[in-house]
Amino acid sequence: MNTPLVSVIIPNYNYGATIGLCVEAAQRQTYQPLEILVVDDCSTDDSVAVARSLGARVVSTGVNGGVAVARNLGAAEASGEILVFVDSDVAMHPDAVANAVAALRADPTVGVVAGTYEPEPLIVNGVVERYRNFHQYYWLEAAAGELHDFVPTAIMAIPATVYAELGGFLPHLRETEGADFGRRLGARHRMLLSTTVRGKHDNDPTLRVVLRKVFHRTRLHIPFFLDRSRVAQVATSQQSGGCLAAALALATAPAPALLGPIAALVPVAFLAAWCLGERRFFRAALRHRGPGFAVAVVALHYLVNLTTAAGIAVGLTQWAGSARFRRLYTGLAA
């Protein structure tokens, strides 16, 4: 049986701290034949030098354009029949490419195989990073199997013909490119999220960066989710209910001062509803690293939920007032 060439494409922008680990993990893959291509989006750190020192081929976007532009250039430069996109802060397990290729070849109706994370970060930099990484690990594990609309892009294997058929990523989407790509891909092909395609992810280490990303990505997803085929599903999801309960708990916190002590039951009830909705995640955190980590997860997750609610509110306002924002995922906003 013919063994197809795989091109591992690593988009990079200022990931000098992890690009070496990412490239080395790609070089340790059990699958062959394989080529490694780093697409640098005009980095200002030493990441290009690190990648070249390890023997990786490096091409430049010429002008900083975002990860979608970098991935599209990588696909254009690649020679492989199968493209494996890996973020420059992810180190794949040695069998990740082999397992992804096997899943693609086992079923011709599958157009993409996405991968998952380990629960611990690639480089541990404190409790915020541990929380963020564990949350994403938990979410990906829960979503494993058949995907719809959205595809995680941190580890993603796709036949080059399918990528060309879709025309790649929308180049103007810098932070939510996976939503649009998954929507277009899922309309034509099956999409799988496999727990056998794994890697370690170096997540964001500070609360400020985490909350900024959560806010902006939530806001930018609003035009995508306000498509009439998705509104009901999103509005009734556990995640939406959790964000609403967290926001209402904060909003009603002044009630006892205004209405008397009995009114304290209102914010307590909303907070209890939020805890109840997230209980499985909190239990998983407790099992993973014990009570101290679980307490930190509860506090950090509450802040993330509040930030998500703020992103939804701002996104809805922007959607109502901006026709260009409403067209964000049509390609007309580029």
N, C-alpha and C positions, 0 to 999 in steps of 0.2 A: 504494500500500500504506500502510495506517495506521501511523504511527510512534508507539509507545506512550510515555507519560510515564514517565520514570525518576525515582525518588526515591533520592538518595544520602543514606544515613543514617550519621552519624558518632558513635558512642558515645564519650564523653570523661570522663576523670577526671584532673584535674591534668596535662594535657599541653600546658601553655602554651608549651613550647619548640617544639612541632611542629604544634599545631592550625592555626596560620596557614598553614604550608606545605601541610597536608592540605586545607584549605578552598580555597586558591588553586589547587591541582592539580585539585580537583573543578570549579572555575569555568572551568578551561581545557579541559575536555573537548570534543572535537569533536562528540559526540552532543548532539542537542537533540530534543525538549524535556526539560528536566531541572530538578529542584528539589533544594535542599541543606538538610538538616535536621541540626543538631547536637543530640544528646541528652546533656545534662550530668548526671552522676551526683553532684551536690552537690560540685563542685570547690572547693578552697580557694585556688587560685592565680588567675592572671589569664586563664586560657584562655577563659572565657565572654566577657570583654571583648574579647579578640582576635578571637574568632569573630564577634561582633556588629559589630565595627569593619569587618569585611570584607563585611558585608551578609548573613551567614548567619542563617537562622531558628534560634533556640535554644529548646529546651524543657527542663525540669528534671524529674528523677525524683522530686523532693521529699524523698526519703530515700535515702541511699547504699545501693544494692542489688546492685551488680555489673553486669558487662557484659551478661549475659543479660537482666536487667531493662531496661537501657537500650535494647537492641536491640528488645525487645518493645514498649516504649513508642514507639520510632521507627516501627515498622511500623504501630502503631495510629494515629499522627499523620500518616503519609505518604499522599499522594494517588496515587502512581504505580502503574501496572500491573506494573512491574518494580521490585524493591527491590535496591539495590546497597549492601551494608554495607561500610564502609571504616573500619578502625581509625584513631584520631586520631594515630597515629605513622607513618602511611603516606601517601606522596604518589604518586598514580596517574599513570601515563603518560597523555598527552592522548587516546590512542585506546583506553584500557582499557575504558571503558563501552561504546563502540561495538562493540568486539570481543566483549564479554560478551553484549550484546544480540543480536548477529548469531548467536552460537553457540546461544543459547536459541531463537531463532526458526527456526533451520535444522533443529532436531530437537525436536518436541513431547514426545518421551520424556525429554528432559533436564530435570531439575528444578532443577539448580543448576550454575553455572559459577564455579569458584573461581580465584583468581589467584596469581601467583608474585612473588618479589622479584628485585631486582637484587642482584649479589654484593656491592656496596659499600653501606654504610649511608647513610641520608638525611643524617645529621650524624655525621661521624667523630669519635669520642672515644677513640681508642686501640685497642690490639691486641685486647683482650678483646671489644670491640664488633665489630671486624672479623671475628674468629673466629666469634662467635655468628651474625652475619649471613650469613657465607659458608656456615656449616654448614646453616643453614635454607634458604638458596638452593639448596645442593647437594641437600638432601633433597627439596625441592619439585620441582626439575628432574627428579630421578630418578623421582618419583611421577607426573609429568605424564601425562595421559590419563584413562582410566576409574578412578574412585575407588570404594572399598568401605568401608563403615562410617564412616570418619572424613572430615570435610571441613574444610580450612583456612578460617578465617573472617575473616582480615585483609582480604581483598578477596573479596567473595562476591556474585554476582548471582543472584536467585531471583524467579520470578513471585510477585506478591502472593497469588494464589490458592493456590499451593503452600504458601507460608508459613502462610497461614490454615488450610489443611488440616491441617498438622502441629501447629498450636497454638503455634508459636514455640519458644523455648528454655525449658528447665526453669529457673525463676528462682533455684533454690537452688544451681545450679552456677556458681561464680564463676571457675573456672580451667580446667575441662575440659568446657565446654558444647558444644564442637564434636564431641566423641566421641558424645554422646547424640544430638545433632541429626542428625549424619551417619548414625547407625544407623537412626533412624526415617525419614529422608528416603530412604536407600538401599533400604529395604524396599519403596518405592513408585515411585521414579523413578531414572533414571540420573543420575550425578553426574560432572562433568568438572573436571579441573584443567588449565587452559590456559596455555601459556607466552606467548600473545598478550595476556593480561590481566595487566599487570605494574605494579609500583610500587617505590618506594624506601622501605625500612623503617628507622626509627630504633630500633636495638636497645638492649639493656641494656648500659651502659658499664662496670660493675664486676663482678668475679668473684663477689663476695658475693651480689649480686642474681641473677646467672645461676645459681649453684649452688642458691640458695634456691628459685627457680622450678622448676628441674629436679627437685629433690628432691620438692617438694610436688605437682607435676603428675604425676610418676611414681607417687607414692603414691596419688593420687586416681584414677588410671587403673586400678588393680588390680581393683576390682569390675567394671569394664567388660570387661577382658580375661579375667577368670576365668569368663566365660560359656562353657559347654562347646563352643560352636561356634567359639570363638576360641583356646582354650588351646593346642591343638597348633600352630596357625600361629604364635602369638606365641613359644612355647617354642623353636621350631626356627628362628626368624628370625636373620639375621645380627646384628641389633642386640642381641638377648638373648645370643647367643654372645659378642659383644664385651664386654658388661658382665660376664659371668661370667669371661672370661679376665682382664680387668683386675683384678677383685676377687681372683681366685685368685693372680695375680702378687703382689699386696700381701700377701695372707694367708700365702703361703709364703716371703716375703722373709726371715724369721728362720731358715729351714731350715739354711743353712750354719753358723750359730752353734751350732745344736743337734745337727746330724748330720754336720758336716764339710764341707769345701770342695766335694766332689762334689755335695752337695745343692743347690748354687747353680744347677745345671742345671734344677731344677724351676721356680723363679720366672722364670728366663730363658726357659724353654720357653713358659710361659703368656704372658709379655710378647711373645715372638715371634709367638705365635698371635694375640694382639690386634692387633699391627702388621700382620700378614698380612691379617687380616679387614678392616682399615681402609685398606689400601694405596691403593685407588682414590681415596678421599677425600683422603688425604695427597698423592697425586700431583696432584690437582686444585688443592690449596692451593699446591703448589710452582709449578705453571704460572700460577696467578693472580697471586701477588705475590713469588715467589722463595724462596730458601732460608731467609732469616730468618723470614718469615711461616710457612713450613712447619714449622720447628722449634717456633715458638710454638704452632701449631695442634696438634702432637703432644702437647705438655705440657698444654695446656688441655683437649684432647679426652680425655686420660687422666683428668683430674680430673672431667670431666663424666660419664664412664663409671662411675667409682667412685661418684659421687653418685647416678647412676641405679640402680646396684646397691643402694645403701643405701635408696633410695626403694622399690625392689621388696621388700626384706627387711622394712622397716617396714610397707609396705602389706599384705603377706601376713600379718604378725602381726595387724594391725588387722582384716583381713578374717576371720581365724580367730576373733577374740574379740568382734566387734561385729556383731550382726544389722543394726543401723541402717546401718553402713558397707557391708554387703553389699547393701543396698537403695538405695544412693546414686543409681543410674540408673533406678530404677523410678518416681521421683517421690514415693515414700512417705516419703523422708527429709526432705522440705521442712519 
